[in-house]
Amino acid sequence: MDEKIKDQEVLLVKEQKTESLRAVARADEKDGLKTVPPTAEHEQSFLKFDKHSNALENFLSNFMRQFKNPTQFHFFKVPFESAVASARVLSEMLKAPEVPSNKEMLDYARVNPSDYAG
């Protein structure tokens, strides 16, 4: 497998009021958070981060500053190479988040934007 792909991660997001998990494509002040279904046909749209850089930290810091209510989203970080499969698994786990094994895996993948507030 290409080492560049192995070093990339994708940010998944779940809005509090919906049951669907989506992949982040971009975020900006004008359009807000743009997401796409976490499926193979949308992989080219996924916003990817090098897991060895601070791009994720920069994104979340900007996100916290620009959006009025960032707590309506739940973010999860998964490897790009398994983003589609991971999204399917996490979506199922989110249906029963208090099951201990689900909670452990969700907590492992969860990204807390307030950890990046500047």
TORDRENKE-357324 format. One line per field, with one value per residue: residue number from 1; residue in one letter; x, y, z of N, C-alpha, C, O, CB in turn. Coordinates in steps of 0.2 Angstrom, whole numbers, plus 5000, padded with zeros to 4 digits. Each point is the difference from the previous one (the first is absolute). Glycine has a CB too. Layout:
nr: (NUM/...)
rest: (a/...)
n_X: (X/...)
n_Y: (Y/...)
n_Z: (Z/...)
ca_X: (X/...)
ca_Y: (Y/...)
ca_Z: (Z/...)
c_X: (X/...)
c_Y: (Y/...)
c_Z: (Z/...)
o_X: (X/...)
o_Y: (Y/...)
o_Z: (Z/...)
cb_X: (X/...)
cb_Y: (Y/...)
cb_Z: (Z/...)
//
This chain:
nr: (1/2/3/4/5/6/7/8/9/10/11/12/13/14/15/16/17/18/19/20/21/22/23/24/25/26/27/28/29/30/31/32/33/34/35/36/37/38/39/40/41/42/43/44/45/46/47/48/49/50/51/52/53/54/55/56/57/58/59/60/61/62/63/64/65/66/67/68/69/70/71/72/73/74/75/76/77/78/79/80/81/82/83/84/85/86/87/88/89/90/91/92/93/94/95/96/97/98/99/100/101/102/103/104/105/106/107/108/109/110/111/112/113/114/115/116/117/118)
rest: (m/d/e/k/i/k/d/q/e/v/l/l/v/k/e/q/k/t/e/s/l/r/a/v/a/r/a/d/e/k/d/g/l/k/t/v/p/p/t/a/e/h/e/q/s/f/l/k/f/d/k/h/s/n/a/l/e/n/f/l/s/n/f/m/r/q/f/k/n/p/t/q/f/h/f/f/k/v/p/f/e/s/a/v/a/s/a/r/v/l/s/e/m/l/k/a/p/e/v/p/s/n/k/e/m/l/d/y/a/r/v/n/p/s/d/y/a/g)
n_X: (5004/5007/5011/4988/4989/5008/4998/4983/4993/4987/4997/4989/4991/4991/4992/4999/4990/5007/4998/5012/5015/5001/5015/5002/4996/5006/4998/4997/4995/4992/4995/5001/5009/5002/4994/5003/4990/5013/4997/5014/4993/5009/5017/5000/4993/5012/5003/5014/5004/5014/4993/5013/4990/4995/4989/4992/5004/4994/4986/4997/5005/4989/4988/5001/4998/4987/4989/4991/5003/5018/4987/4993/5014/5000/5015/5001/5016/4995/5015/4996/4999/4985/4992/4991/5002/4998/4985/4995/5005/4994/4986/5000/5005/4988/4989/5007/5009/4997/5007/5012/5002/4993/5009/5013/4997/4995/5013/5009/4994/4999/5007/4996/4998/5005/5015/5000/4994/5012)
n_Y: (4994/5011/5000/5010/4990/4999/5017/5000/5002/5000/5012/4987/5014/4991/5015/4997/4997/4986/4986/5008/4996/5014/4995/5015/5002/5012/5005/5014/5009/4994/4987/5001/4990/4998/4985/4992/4989/4997/4995/4995/5013/5009/4994/5014/5007/4995/5016/4989/5005/4996/4990/5011/5014/5006/4995/4997/5014/5008/4994/5003/5015/5003/4993/5010/5013/4996/4995/5011/4985/4994/4993/4996/4989/4986/5005/4984/5004/4988/4998/5010/4985/5001/5015/4988/4992/5012/5003/4985/5001/5014/4996/4988/5010/5010/4988/5001/5016/4989/4987/5002/4999/5014/5007/4995/5005/5014/5003/4997/5012/5012/5011/5007/5011/5001/4994/5014/5012/5009)
n_Z: (5000/4990/5014/4995/5006/5014/5002/4998/5015/4991/5011/5002/5002/5009/4995/5016/4988/4994/5005/4990/5007/4990/4996/5008/4984/5009/5014/4990/5011/4988/5005/5017/5000/4983/5008/4987/5006/5009/4982/4995/4995/5011/4997/4993/5014/5010/5004/4997/5015/4993/5012/4998/5001/5012/4986/5013/5006/4988/5001/5015/5000/4989/5007/5012/4991/4992/5011/5007/5004/4999/5009/4984/4999/5008/4993/4998/4997/4989/4996/4988/5002/5006/4993/4996/5013/5010/4995/5004/5015/5004/4995/5011/5011/4998/5004/5015/5003/5012/4992/5012/4985/4997/5011/4993/4986/5005/5008/4987/4991/5011/4991/5015/4986/5016/4995/4991/5012/4993)
ca_X: (4996/5004/5001/4997/4993/5000/5001/4994/4994/4994/4996/4992/4997/4993/4996/4996/4993/5000/5003/5005/5007/5002/5007/5001/5004/5003/4996/5001/4995/4994/4995/5000/5003/4997/5002/4998/4999/5007/5000/5006/4999/5001/5006/5004/4997/5001/5005/5005/5005/5006/5000/5006/5000/4996/4995/4994/5000/4998/4993/4996/5000/4996/4993/4997/5000/4996/4993/4997/4998/5003/4999/4995/5004/5005/5005/5003/5006/5002/5005/4997/5000/4994/4995/4993/4998/5000/4994/4995/5001/4998/4993/4997/5001/4996/4993/5000/5006/5002/5003/5007/5005/4999/5002/5007/5002/4998/5005/5007/4999/4997/5005/4996/5002/5002/5007/5004/4998/5006)
ca_Y: (5006/5007/5003/5006/4998/4997/5005/5005/4999/5003/5002/4998/5004/4998/5005/4997/4999/4995/4994/4998/5002/5003/5002/5007/5002/5006/5005/5007/5005/5001/4994/4996/4994/4996/4993/4995/4994/4997/4994/5000/5005/5007/5000/5005/5006/5000/5004/4996/5003/4996/4998/5003/5007/5003/5002/4998/5005/5007/4999/5001/5007/5004/4998/5003/5007/5002/4998/5002/4994/4994/4994/4996/4995/4996/4999/4993/5000/4993/4999/5001/4993/4997/5005/4997/4994/5003/5004/4995/4997/5005/5002/4995/5001/5006/4998/4998/5003/4998/4993/5001/5000/5006/5006/5000/5002/5007/5005/5000/5003/5007/5006/5005/5007/5005/4999/5004/5007/5005)
ca_Z: (5000/5000/5006/5001/5002/5007/5005/5000/5004/4998/5006/4999/5005/5001/5004/5005/4998/4995/5002/4995/5000/4993/5000/4999/4993/5001/5004/4999/5003/4996/4999/5006/4999/4994/5001/4995/5003/5000/4996/4996/4994/5003/5003/4997/5003/5008/5003/5003/5004/5002/5008/5003/5000/5005/4996/5004/5006/4997/4998/5005/5003/4996/5001/5006/4999/4995/5001/5007/5004/4998/5004/4997/4997/5003/4995/5000/4996/4997/4994/4993/4996/5002/5002/4998/5005/5007/5000/5000/5007/5005/5000/5004/5007/5003/5001/5007/5003/5007/5000/5002/4995/4996/5003/5000/4993/4998/5003/4997/4994/5001/5000/5004/4997/5005/5002/4995/5001/5001)
c_X: (5004/5001/4996/4993/5000/5001/4994/4994/4994/4996/4993/4997/4992/4996/4996/4993/4999/5003/5006/5007/5002/5008/5000/5003/5003/4996/5002/4995/4994/4995/5000/5003/4997/5002/4997/4999/5007/5000/5006/4999/5002/5007/5004/4998/5003/5006/5005/5005/5006/5000/5007/5001/4995/4994/4993/4999/4998/4993/4995/5000/4997/4993/4997/4999/4994/4992/4997/4998/5003/4999/4994/5003/5004/5005/5004/5006/5001/5005/4997/4999/4994/4994/4993/4998/5000/4993/4994/5000/4998/4993/4995/5001/4997/4993/5000/5007/5002/5002/5008/5004/4999/5003/5008/5003/4998/5005/5007/5000/4998/5005/4995/5003/5002/5007/5004/4998/5006/4999)
c_Y: (5006/5003/5007/4999/4998/5006/5005/4997/5004/5002/4998/5004/4997/5006/4997/4998/4994/4993/4998/5003/5002/5001/5008/5001/5007/5004/5007/5004/5001/4994/4996/4993/4996/4993/4996/4994/4996/4993/5001/5005/5007/5001/5006/5007/5000/5005/4996/5004/4995/4999/5002/5007/5003/5003/4999/5005/5006/5000/5001/5006/5005/4999/5003/5007/5002/4998/5002/4995/4994/4994/4996/4995/4996/4998/4993/5000/4992/5000/5001/4993/4996/5004/4998/4995/5003/5004/4995/4998/5005/5002/4995/5001/5005/4998/4997/5002/4998/4993/5001/4999/5005/5006/5000/5001/5007/5005/5000/5004/5008/5005/5006/5007/5005/4999/5004/5007/5005/5005)
c_Z: (5000/5007/5001/5002/5007/5005/5000/5004/4997/5006/4998/5005/5000/5004/5005/4998/4995/5002/4995/5001/4993/5000/4998/4993/5001/5005/4999/5003/4996/4999/5007/4998/4995/5001/4994/5003/5000/4996/4995/4994/5002/5003/4998/5003/5007/5001/5003/5003/5001/5007/5003/5000/5005/4996/5003/5006/4997/4998/5005/5004/4996/5000/5006/5000/4996/5001/5007/5004/4998/5004/4997/4996/5004/4995/5002/4995/4998/4995/4994/4997/5002/5002/4999/5005/5007/5001/5001/5008/5005/4999/5004/5007/5003/5001/5007/5003/5007/5001/5001/4994/4994/5002/5000/4993/4998/5003/4997/4993/5001/5001/5003/4998/5006/5002/4995/5000/5001/5005)
o_X: (5006/4995/4998/4997/4996/4998/5001/4999/5001/5000/4997/5002/4998/5003/4998/4998/4994/5004/5004/5000/4998/5003/4997/5006/5006/4994/5006/4994/4994/4994/4996/5005/4994/5006/4996/5002/5004/5001/5003/5005/5000/5002/5004/5004/4999/5005/4999/5001/4999/5001/5000/5005/4996/4996/4996/4995/4996/4997/4995/4995/4996/4996/4995/4995/4997/4996/5004/5001/4997/5001/4998/4996/5002/4998/5001/4999/5000/5001/4994/4995/4998/4996/4995/4994/4995/4997/4996/4994/4996/4997/4996/4995/4998/4996/4994/5004/5006/5002/5003/5005/5005/5003/5002/5004/5004/5002/5003/5005/5001/5006/4995/5005/5004/5003/5006/5002/5004/5005)
o_Y: (5000/5001/5001/5004/5002/4999/5006/4994/5005/4996/5003/5002/4998/5002/4995/4995/4999/5000/4995/5006/4997/5001/5002/4997/5001/4998/5001/4997/5000/5001/4995/5000/4998/4998/5002/4998/5001/4995/5005/5003/5004/5005/5003/5005/5006/5000/4997/5005/4994/5005/5000/5003/4996/5005/5005/5003/5004/5005/5004/5003/5004/5005/5002/5003/5005/5003/4999/5001/4995/4995/4995/4995/5002/4997/4999/5002/4996/5005/4997/4999/4995/4998/5000/5000/4998/5000/5001/4999/4998/5001/5001/4999/5000/5004/5000/4996/5001/4998/5004/5005/5003/5004/5005/5005/5003/5005/5005/5003/5004/5000/5001/5002/5004/5004/5001/5004/4998/5004)
o_Z: (5003/5003/5006/5004/5004/5006/5003/5001/4997/5005/4995/5005/4995/5005/5000/5003/4998/5005/5001/5002/4995/5006/4996/4998/4997/5002/4999/5001/5002/5001/5000/4997/4999/5001/4996/5005/4995/5003/4999/4998/4996/5002/5004/5000/5003/4996/5005/4999/5000/5004/5006/5003/5003/5002/5000/5001/5003/5001/5000/5003/5003/5001/5000/5003/5001/4998/5005/5006/4998/4998/5002/4997/5005/4994/5006/4994/5005/4996/4999/4997/4997/5004/5004/5003/5004/5005/5004/5003/5005/5006/5003/5004/5006/5003/5003/5002/5002/5005/4996/5000/4998/4997/4998/4999/4997/4997/5000/4999/4995/5002/4998/5001/4999/5003/5002/4996/5005/5001)
cb_X: (4985/5000/5013/5010/5001/5007/5011/5005/5006/5000/5011/5000/5009/5000/5002/5009/5004/4996/4985/4990/5004/4985/5006/4995/4985/5011/4993/5012/5015/5014/5007/4984/5009/4995/5004/5004/4984/5001/4984/4996/4991/4986/4996/4997/4991/4991/4994/4997/4993/5006/4992/5000/5008/5013/5011/5006/5013/5015/5009/5006/5015/5014/5008/5011/5015/5014/4999/4995/4992/5008/5006/4996/4998/4993/5000/4991/5005/4987/5013/5011/5014/5012/5013/5008/5011/5016/5009/5006/5013/5014/5006/5006/5013/5012/5004/4988/4992/4990/4988/4993/4995/4987/4988/4996/4995/4986/4990/4996/4997/4985/5012/4993/4988/4985/4992/4999/4985/4998)
cb_Y: (4994/5000/4993/5001/4995/4990/4993/5009/4993/4998/5007/4986/5012/4986/5012/5012/5013/5009/5001/4994/4995/5004/4986/5005/4992/5002/4990/5000/5006/5006/5005/5005/5002/5012/5000/5008/4998/5011/4994/4985/4988/4996/4985/4989/4994/4988/5013/4987/5013/4999/4991/4987/5004/4998/4993/4985/4990/4996/4989/4985/4993/4996/4987/4988/4996/4996/4992/5008/5010/5013/5011/5015/5005/4998/5014/4992/5015/4992/4996/5012/5005/4993/5009/5003/4994/5001/5008/4998/4994/5003/5004/4993/4996/5003/4997/4994/5008/5011/4991/4991/4985/4991/4995/4987/4985/4991/4992/4985/4985/4995/4995/4990/4994/4996/4988/4986/4998/4994)
cb_Z: (5003/4985/4994/4987/4984/4990/4995/4987/5013/4984/5008/4991/5002/4996/4990/5005/5005/4986/5004/4990/5015/4992/5000/5014/4997/4987/5010/4989/5003/4993/4988/5007/5013/4991/5017/4986/5001/5009/5002/5005/4999/5000/4997/4989/4990/5005/4996/4992/5006/4986/4992/4994/4985/5006/4990/4996/5003/4995/4991/4998/5001/4992/4994/5003/5001/4994/4987/4988/5004/4999/5008/5003/4985/5014/4991/5011/5000/5007/5008/5002/5003/5000/4994/4985/4988/4995/4989/4984/4991/4993/4985/4987/4992/4991/4985/4996/4990/4998/4997/5011/5004/4999/5010/5010/5000/5002/5011/5006/4999/5004/4992/5009/4991/5001/5002/4997/4999/4988)
//
